[in-house]
């Protein structure tokens, strides 16, 4: 049986105009990214369609407007889960 390759993308948002993809990885490095997020208390979300779109973007550039709604949903979920607000960053 083939094991599914783990993939991950990390977003940064704060004082920026729009979120940016700051990391992308596959395989062992993606697993390390996920473990580091768990250890730091950073929420992880699994959304294959959004991940596929984020993996196509250049690093450290603002996400395109076509992804604003999807990323806003993820960010609002992460803020809610951690009890934080965007202006508390």
VENNOR-V544779 format. One record per residue. N is the residue number from 1. SS is DSSP state (a for helix, b for strand, c for the rest). PSI is psi in whole degrees, 0 to 359 (none if undefined). NEAR is the number of other ideal C-beta (glycine too) atoms within 12 Angstrom. Layout:
BEGIN
n=N ss=SS psi=PSI near=NEAR
n=N ss=SS psi=PSI near=NEAR
END
This chain:
BEGIN
n=1 ss=c psi=134 near=3
n=2 ss=c psi=132 near=4
n=3 ss=c psi=136 near=8
n=4 ss=c psi=135 near=12
n=5 ss=c psi=127 near=15
n=6 ss=c psi=136 near=21
n=7 ss=b psi=152 near=27
n=8 ss=b psi=150 near=34
n=9 ss=b psi=145 near=37
n=10 ss=b psi=138 near=33
n=11 ss=b psi=148 near=38
n=12 ss=b psi=132 near=25
n=13 ss=c psi=140 near=26
n=14 ss=c psi=256 near=18
n=15 ss=c psi=0 near=11
n=16 ss=c psi=155 near=19
n=17 ss=c psi=316 near=13
n=18 ss=c psi=154 near=22
n=19 ss=c psi=154 near=34
n=20 ss=b psi=148 near=26
n=21 ss=b psi=118 near=30
n=22 ss=b psi=351 near=23
n=23 ss=b psi=146 near=25
n=24 ss=b psi=140 near=25
n=25 ss=b psi=161 near=26
n=26 ss=b psi=155 near=19
n=27 ss=c psi=221 near=16
n=28 ss=a psi=320 near=15
n=29 ss=a psi=322 near=19
n=30 ss=a psi=320 near=25
n=31 ss=a psi=320 near=20
n=32 ss=a psi=321 near=18
n=33 ss=a psi=315 near=26
n=34 ss=a psi=318 near=27
n=35 ss=a psi=319 near=17
n=36 ss=a psi=320 near=18
n=37 ss=a psi=315 near=23
n=38 ss=a psi=314 near=14
n=39 ss=a psi=329 near=11
n=40 ss=a psi=357 near=13
n=41 ss=c psi=14 near=13
n=42 ss=c psi=126 near=23
n=43 ss=c psi=144 near=22
n=44 ss=c psi=138 near=27
n=45 ss=c psi=144 near=26
n=46 ss=c psi=115 near=17
n=47 ss=c psi=99 near=21
n=48 ss=a psi=319 near=16
n=49 ss=a psi=316 near=14
n=50 ss=a psi=318 near=30
n=51 ss=a psi=316 near=30
n=52 ss=a psi=317 near=15
n=53 ss=a psi=317 near=24
n=54 ss=a psi=327 near=34
n=55 ss=a psi=340 near=24
n=56 ss=c psi=349 near=19
n=57 ss=c psi=150 near=27
n=58 ss=c psi=146 near=14
n=59 ss=c psi=147 near=19
n=60 ss=c psi=26 near=16
n=61 ss=c psi=148 near=19
n=62 ss=b psi=145 near=22
n=63 ss=c psi=153 near=32
n=64 ss=c psi=156 near=19
n=65 ss=a psi=332 near=13
n=66 ss=a psi=342 near=15
n=67 ss=a psi=1 near=30
n=68 ss=a psi=311 near=20
n=69 ss=a psi=313 near=16
n=70 ss=a psi=316 near=25
n=71 ss=a psi=324 near=32
n=72 ss=a psi=322 near=20
n=73 ss=a psi=314 near=17
n=74 ss=a psi=314 near=31
n=75 ss=a psi=319 near=30
n=76 ss=a psi=321 near=21
n=77 ss=a psi=315 near=19
n=78 ss=a psi=318 near=27
n=79 ss=a psi=315 near=21
n=80 ss=a psi=314 near=15
n=81 ss=a psi=322 near=15
n=82 ss=a psi=356 near=19
n=83 ss=c psi=22 near=10
n=84 ss=c psi=168 near=19
n=85 ss=c psi=151 near=13
n=86 ss=a psi=326 near=17
n=87 ss=a psi=1 near=9
n=88 ss=a psi=5 near=9
n=89 ss=c psi=none near=14
END
